[in-house]
Amino acid sequence: MTQFINNKVVKLFLYGIVYLIVFFLAKVISFDKGQDILNLSVVVLPLFFMNSVIDLKFKPFIFPLLFLAISFYVFDYLNAIILFGLLSLISAILISGIKWMYKLLFMLLVFILMYLVQSNRIQLGTINFIIPFLASVLMFKSIIVLYEFKYNNTVSNKVASWSYFFSFQQLFFPIMPIVDYKHFLNGRNVNESFINYNKAITQFVTGLLLFVIYKVVNQNFSPSIYGINNLSDFMLFALSKSVILFKLVGVFIFSIGFLSMFDISLPSSFEFFPLASSFRDYWKYVNRFWRDFILKIIYYPLFFKLKKSKFAGKGILLIVVTFMSSCFFHFYQLYWSTGYFKFKMTDVLYWLLLGFLVFYSGYRFEKSLKETPKTEKDLFRF
């Protein structure tokens, strides 16, 4: 027994060293918030060790504790306490047993007040500074939880559900992948702790590598638009600009690494989308968490409403509403994260085009199987 404990302590110490090296590399390559991540390792690593040895029933308190500790680094003490208190109160109401309609009305009021503060229509001094951080946490989590509790208002583990809202990574990265409520609650498996720690290292390193690729291409292979003289110059220009996706994906994967580090096992959020064989696969690979959110909140509810309809264009309507909703949620996400709403017609056209390409790709996929779809769900599946 003593030998087992000693071996575990040694392994945890070695993982801590590797994580510290990764955080140092984030600073060296000027990864987004790399200096802050390294500075906060004095908080993150001790709580990582604590999370690895404490009893399972106490583990849900780690995320709120991390959120509070990091808040003291980002804000002054008063604002850190106010942010933690507001998030605690709002999340407690969302997971409480009060009627769903009252929860919905309460959240509408919360978002109206956040809008008034964020747009400077209400001045609350330095408290105005914390609203984008509060909004970045609530903007999707509140929607997901309200959706989950619409028909089942009971919560089996209130502490774990409460901890779902304290995604401390959003104090570094206001925009991060949408982690599903059920995936978060079901993701902890104490028998796979070291598997998760290895996964965290892979995610951290992958995020840093993608960021380095973006940085190298952007600095060395990004021609000026005024230097385009032929088709090859245009292709190089377009490719160099699209590589910004590597930066975004790198930050997303790195932020998910913290969840693996603290024992939350999630499905893979990204696959290697540049090698997708079709637009259908691209839609699946580029951000699976976002896709699952859109399907869950928009696509499937609308699909079942249209299922018995005799409207001839319901397939097209389904695609348009789904991908326009995705476009809207991107604008919505950008507003709550930055305080600025920037409508771009190019984004609208991009999502419409992607929607029709995904639909057509799915249709070709079904046709390639040489099977006649037996249900509408097969026909419009993507």
C-alpha positions as CSV (number, residue, x, y, z in Angstrom):
1,M,0.0,0.0,0.0
2,T,2.8,2.4,0.9
3,Q,4.6,1.6,-2.3
4,F,1.5,2.3,-4.3
5,I,1.1,5.7,-2.6
6,N,4.7,6.5,-3.2
7,N,4.5,5.6,-6.9
8,K,1.4,7.7,-7.3
9,V,3.1,10.7,-5.6
10,V,6.1,10.3,-7.9
11,K,3.9,10.2,-11.0
12,L,1.9,13.2,-10.0
13,F,5.1,15.1,-9.3
14,L,6.4,14.2,-12.8
15,Y,3.1,15.3,-14.4
16,G,3.4,18.6,-12.5
17,I,6.9,19.1,-13.9
18,V,5.7,18.4,-17.5
19,Y,2.7,20.8,-17.1
20,L,5.1,23.5,-15.8
21,I,7.4,23.0,-18.8
22,V,4.3,23.3,-21.1
23,F,3.2,26.5,-19.4
24,F,6.7,27.9,-19.7
25,L,6.8,27.1,-23.4
26,A,3.5,28.9,-23.8
27,K,5.2,32.0,-22.5
28,V,8.3,31.5,-24.7
29,I,6.3,31.3,-27.9
30,S,4.0,34.2,-26.9
31,F,0.9,32.0,-26.9
32,D,-2.3,33.8,-26.0
33,K,-2.1,34.8,-22.3
34,G,1.1,32.7,-22.1
35,Q,2.6,34.9,-19.4
36,D,-0.6,34.8,-17.3
37,I,-0.8,31.0,-17.7
38,L,2.8,30.6,-16.4
39,N,2.2,33.0,-13.5
40,L,-1.0,31.2,-12.5
41,S,0.8,27.8,-12.4
42,V,1.5,28.6,-8.7
43,V,-2.3,28.2,-8.2
44,V,-3.2,25.7,-10.9
45,L,-0.5,23.1,-10.1
46,P,-1.2,22.9,-6.3
47,L,-4.9,22.5,-7.0
48,F,-4.1,19.8,-9.6
49,F,-2.2,17.8,-6.9
50,M,-5.1,18.4,-4.5
51,N,-7.7,17.3,-7.1
52,S,-5.7,14.1,-7.7
53,V,-5.7,12.9,-4.0
54,I,-8.9,14.2,-2.4
55,D,-12.1,12.1,-2.2
56,L,-14.4,12.1,-5.2
57,K,-17.2,14.0,-3.3
58,F,-14.9,17.0,-2.8
59,K,-13.6,17.2,-6.4
60,P,-16.5,19.4,-7.7
61,F,-15.3,22.2,-5.3
62,I,-12.0,22.4,-7.2
63,F,-13.3,24.4,-10.2
64,P,-15.1,27.1,-8.1
65,L,-11.9,27.3,-5.9
66,L,-9.7,27.7,-9.0
67,F,-12.1,30.3,-10.5
68,L,-12.0,32.4,-7.3
69,A,-8.2,32.2,-7.0
70,I,-7.6,33.2,-10.6
71,S,-10.2,36.0,-10.3
72,F,-8.0,37.5,-7.5
73,Y,-5.2,37.6,-10.1
74,V,-7.3,39.1,-12.9
75,F,-9.4,41.6,-10.9
76,D,-9.1,43.5,-7.6
77,Y,-10.3,41.7,-4.5
78,L,-13.7,43.4,-4.5
79,N,-14.5,42.7,-8.1
80,A,-13.3,39.1,-7.8
81,I,-15.7,38.5,-4.9
82,I,-18.6,40.2,-6.7
83,L,-18.0,38.1,-9.9
84,F,-17.8,34.9,-7.9
85,G,-20.9,35.8,-5.9
86,L,-22.9,36.7,-9.0
87,L,-22.0,33.6,-10.8
88,S,-22.7,31.5,-7.7
89,L,-26.2,33.1,-7.3
90,I,-27.2,32.8,-10.9
91,S,-26.0,29.2,-11.2
92,A,-27.7,28.2,-8.0
93,I,-31.0,29.6,-9.3
94,L,-30.5,27.7,-12.6
95,I,-30.0,24.4,-10.9
96,S,-32.6,24.9,-8.3
97,G,-36.1,23.3,-8.3
98,I,-38.0,26.4,-9.1
99,K,-40.3,26.3,-12.2
100,W,-38.6,26.4,-15.5
101,M,-40.5,29.5,-16.7
102,Y,-39.3,31.5,-13.7
103,K,-35.7,30.4,-14.5
104,L,-36.2,31.6,-18.1
105,L,-37.6,35.0,-17.1
106,F,-34.8,35.4,-14.5
107,M,-32.1,34.7,-17.2
108,L,-33.8,37.2,-19.6
109,L,-33.6,39.8,-16.9
110,V,-29.9,38.9,-16.2
111,F,-29.0,39.3,-19.9
112,I,-30.9,42.6,-20.1
113,L,-29.0,44.0,-17.1
114,M,-25.7,42.7,-18.5
115,Y,-26.5,44.4,-21.8
116,L,-27.3,47.7,-20.1
117,V,-24.1,47.6,-18.2
118,Q,-21.9,46.4,-21.1
119,S,-23.3,49.1,-23.4
120,N,-22.6,51.7,-20.6
121,R,-26.2,52.6,-20.3
122,I,-25.8,51.7,-16.6
123,Q,-22.5,52.8,-14.9
124,L,-21.4,50.7,-11.9
125,G,-17.8,51.8,-11.7
126,T,-15.2,49.1,-11.9
127,I,-17.9,46.5,-11.8
128,N,-18.5,47.2,-15.5
129,F,-15.2,45.5,-16.1
130,I,-16.3,42.1,-14.9
131,I,-19.5,41.9,-17.0
132,P,-17.8,40.6,-20.2
133,F,-16.3,37.8,-18.1
134,L,-19.6,36.9,-16.4
135,A,-21.4,37.0,-19.8
136,S,-18.7,34.9,-21.5
137,V,-19.4,32.1,-18.9
138,L,-23.2,32.4,-19.0
139,M,-23.8,33.1,-22.7
140,F,-24.0,29.4,-23.7
141,K,-24.0,27.5,-20.4
142,S,-27.3,29.1,-19.4
143,I,-28.9,28.1,-22.7
144,I,-27.7,24.5,-22.4
145,V,-28.9,24.2,-18.8
146,L,-32.3,25.8,-19.5
147,Y,-32.6,23.3,-22.4
148,E,-31.7,20.4,-20.2
149,F,-34.1,21.3,-17.4
150,K,-37.0,22.2,-19.6
151,Y,-38.7,18.8,-19.2
152,N,-36.7,17.5,-16.2
153,N,-36.2,20.0,-13.5
154,T,-34.4,17.7,-11.0
155,V,-30.7,17.7,-10.4
156,S,-29.1,14.6,-9.0
157,N,-25.8,16.2,-8.0
158,K,-26.2,19.9,-7.3
159,V,-22.6,20.6,-6.3
160,A,-21.2,19.0,-9.6
161,S,-23.9,21.0,-11.5
162,W,-22.9,24.2,-9.7
163,S,-19.2,23.6,-10.6
164,Y,-20.1,23.4,-14.3
165,F,-20.4,27.2,-14.4
166,F,-16.9,27.9,-13.0
167,S,-14.9,27.4,-16.2
168,F,-11.8,29.1,-15.0
169,Q,-10.2,29.0,-18.4
170,Q,-12.6,31.7,-19.6
171,L,-10.7,34.1,-17.4
172,F,-7.8,33.5,-19.9
173,F,-9.8,32.8,-23.0
174,P,-13.3,34.4,-23.0
175,I,-14.1,32.5,-26.2
176,M,-13.7,28.8,-25.7
177,P,-15.4,25.6,-26.9
178,I,-19.0,25.0,-25.7
179,V,-18.8,22.2,-23.1
180,D,-22.0,20.3,-22.8
181,Y,-23.6,20.0,-19.4
182,K,-24.1,16.2,-19.6
183,H,-20.6,15.6,-21.0
184,F,-19.2,17.6,-18.1
185,L,-21.1,15.7,-15.4
186,N,-20.5,12.3,-17.0
187,G,-16.9,13.0,-17.9
188,R,-15.2,12.3,-14.5
189,N,-13.9,8.7,-14.1
190,V,-11.5,8.2,-11.2
191,N,-10.2,5.0,-12.9
192,E,-8.9,7.0,-15.8
193,S,-7.1,9.8,-14.0
194,F,-3.6,9.1,-15.5
195,I,-5.2,8.6,-19.0
196,N,-6.7,12.1,-18.6
197,Y,-3.4,13.5,-17.5
198,N,-1.7,12.1,-20.6
199,K,-4.6,13.5,-22.7
200,A,-4.1,16.9,-21.1
201,I,-0.4,16.9,-22.1
202,T,-1.3,16.0,-25.7
203,Q,-3.9,18.7,-25.9
204,F,-1.6,21.4,-24.5
205,V,1.2,20.4,-26.9
206,T,-1.2,20.2,-29.8
207,G,-2.5,23.7,-29.0
208,L,1.0,25.1,-28.8
209,L,2.0,23.4,-32.1
210,L,-1.0,24.8,-34.0
211,F,-0.2,28.3,-32.6
212,V,3.4,28.0,-33.8
213,I,2.3,27.0,-37.3
214,Y,-0.1,30.0,-37.4
215,K,2.7,32.3,-36.1
216,V,5.3,31.1,-38.6
217,V,3.0,31.2,-41.6
218,N,1.5,34.6,-40.6
219,Q,5.0,36.2,-40.1
220,N,6.9,34.6,-43.0
221,F,4.4,33.5,-45.7
222,S,1.7,36.2,-45.6
223,P,2.0,38.3,-48.8
224,S,0.4,41.7,-49.0
225,I,-2.9,42.0,-50.9
226,Y,-1.1,44.6,-53.1
227,G,1.5,42.0,-54.1
228,I,-1.0,39.7,-55.8
229,N,-0.1,39.5,-59.5
230,N,-1.4,36.0,-60.5
231,L,-3.4,33.1,-59.4
232,S,-0.6,31.5,-57.4
233,D,-0.1,34.7,-55.5
234,F,-3.9,34.8,-54.7
235,M,-3.9,31.2,-53.6
236,L,-0.9,31.8,-51.3
237,F,-2.6,35.0,-49.9
238,A,-5.9,33.1,-49.2
239,L,-4.1,30.1,-47.6
240,S,-2.0,32.4,-45.4
241,K,-5.1,34.2,-44.2
242,S,-7.1,31.0,-43.6
243,V,-4.3,29.7,-41.3
244,I,-5.8,31.9,-38.6
245,L,-8.0,28.9,-37.9
246,F,-5.0,27.2,-36.6
247,K,-4.6,29.9,-33.9
248,L,-8.3,29.6,-32.9
249,V,-8.3,25.8,-32.8
250,G,-4.9,25.9,-30.9
251,V,-6.4,28.1,-28.2
252,F,-9.5,25.9,-28.0
253,I,-7.6,22.7,-27.7
254,F,-5.2,24.2,-25.1
255,S,-8.2,25.4,-23.0
256,I,-9.8,21.9,-23.1
257,G,-6.5,20.5,-21.8
258,F,-7.2,22.1,-18.4
259,L,-10.4,20.0,-18.2
260,S,-8.5,16.8,-18.9
261,M,-5.8,17.9,-16.4
262,F,-8.6,18.1,-13.7
263,D,-10.1,14.7,-14.5
264,I,-12.9,15.7,-16.9
265,S,-12.8,13.4,-19.9
266,L,-14.6,14.8,-22.9
267,P,-15.1,13.6,-26.5
268,S,-12.5,14.9,-29.0
269,S,-13.5,18.5,-29.9
270,F,-11.5,18.7,-33.1
271,E,-10.2,16.3,-35.7
272,F,-7.7,17.3,-38.5
273,F,-10.2,19.3,-40.5
274,P,-7.8,20.4,-43.3
275,L,-7.9,16.8,-44.5
276,A,-11.7,16.4,-44.4
277,S,-12.8,14.4,-47.5
278,S,-16.1,16.3,-47.8
279,F,-17.9,19.4,-46.4
280,R,-20.0,17.0,-44.3
281,D,-16.9,15.8,-42.6
282,Y,-15.5,19.3,-42.3
283,W,-18.6,20.4,-40.4
284,K,-18.1,17.4,-38.1
285,Y,-14.4,17.9,-37.6
286,V,-13.8,21.6,-37.3
287,N,-15.5,22.1,-33.9
288,R,-17.6,19.1,-32.8
289,F,-18.7,20.9,-29.6
290,W,-20.2,23.8,-31.5
291,R,-21.9,21.4,-34.0
292,D,-23.4,19.3,-31.2
293,F,-24.7,22.5,-29.6
294,I,-26.4,23.7,-32.8
295,L,-27.9,20.3,-33.5
296,K,-29.1,20.0,-29.9
297,I,-30.6,23.4,-29.5
298,I,-31.8,24.3,-33.1
299,Y,-31.7,21.4,-35.6
300,Y,-33.4,18.5,-33.7
301,P,-36.2,20.5,-32.1
302,L,-37.0,22.1,-35.6
303,F,-36.6,18.7,-37.3
304,F,-39.3,17.1,-35.1
305,K,-41.6,20.0,-35.6
306,L,-41.3,19.8,-39.4
307,K,-41.3,16.0,-39.5
308,K,-45.1,15.7,-40.1
309,S,-45.4,18.9,-42.1
310,K,-46.3,18.6,-45.8
311,F,-44.4,21.8,-46.7
312,A,-42.3,21.0,-49.8
313,G,-39.3,23.1,-48.8
314,K,-38.9,21.9,-45.3
315,G,-35.5,20.4,-46.0
316,I,-34.1,23.7,-47.3
317,L,-35.9,25.6,-44.4
318,L,-34.2,23.3,-41.9
319,I,-30.7,23.9,-43.4
320,V,-31.2,27.7,-43.6
321,V,-32.5,28.1,-40.0
322,T,-29.8,25.8,-38.6
323,F,-26.9,27.5,-40.3
324,M,-28.3,31.1,-39.9
325,S,-28.7,30.2,-36.2
326,S,-25.0,29.2,-36.1
327,C,-24.1,32.5,-37.7
328,F,-26.2,34.4,-35.2
329,F,-24.6,32.6,-32.3
330,H,-21.2,33.6,-33.6
331,F,-22.3,37.3,-33.6
332,Y,-23.8,36.8,-30.1
333,Q,-20.6,35.2,-28.8
334,L,-18.5,38.0,-30.2
335,Y,-20.7,40.6,-28.6
336,W,-20.7,39.2,-25.1
337,S,-16.9,38.4,-25.2
338,T,-15.8,41.8,-26.6
339,G,-18.7,44.3,-26.1
340,Y,-18.9,45.0,-29.8
341,F,-21.6,43.8,-32.2
342,K,-20.2,43.6,-35.7
343,F,-22.6,42.4,-38.4
344,K,-20.7,41.1,-41.5
345,M,-22.6,40.1,-44.6
346,T,-19.6,38.0,-45.6
347,D,-20.2,35.9,-42.5
348,V,-23.9,35.4,-43.4
349,L,-23.0,34.3,-46.9
350,Y,-20.3,32.0,-45.5
351,W,-22.7,30.2,-43.2
352,L,-25.4,29.9,-45.9
353,L,-22.9,28.5,-48.4
354,L,-21.5,26.1,-45.8
355,G,-25.0,24.9,-45.0
356,F,-25.9,24.1,-48.6
357,L,-22.5,22.5,-49.2
358,V,-22.9,20.3,-46.1
359,F,-26.5,19.4,-47.2
360,Y,-25.3,18.5,-50.7
361,S,-22.3,16.6,-49.3
362,G,-24.7,14.6,-47.0
363,Y,-27.0,13.9,-49.9
364,R,-24.0,12.6,-52.0
365,F,-22.9,10.5,-49.1
366,E,-26.3,8.8,-48.8
367,K,-26.4,8.3,-52.6
368,S,-22.9,6.7,-52.5
369,L,-24.2,4.0,-50.2
370,K,-26.7,3.1,-52.9
371,E,-29.4,3.0,-50.4
372,T,-32.7,4.7,-50.6
373,P,-33.2,6.8,-47.4
374,K,-36.1,5.2,-45.4
375,T,-36.8,8.2,-43.3
376,E,-36.5,12.0,-43.6
377,K,-33.9,11.8,-40.8
378,D,-31.6,9.8,-43.1
379,L,-32.1,12.2,-45.9
380,F,-31.3,15.4,-44.0
381,R,-28.8,13.8,-41.6
382,F,-25.6,15.9,-41.2
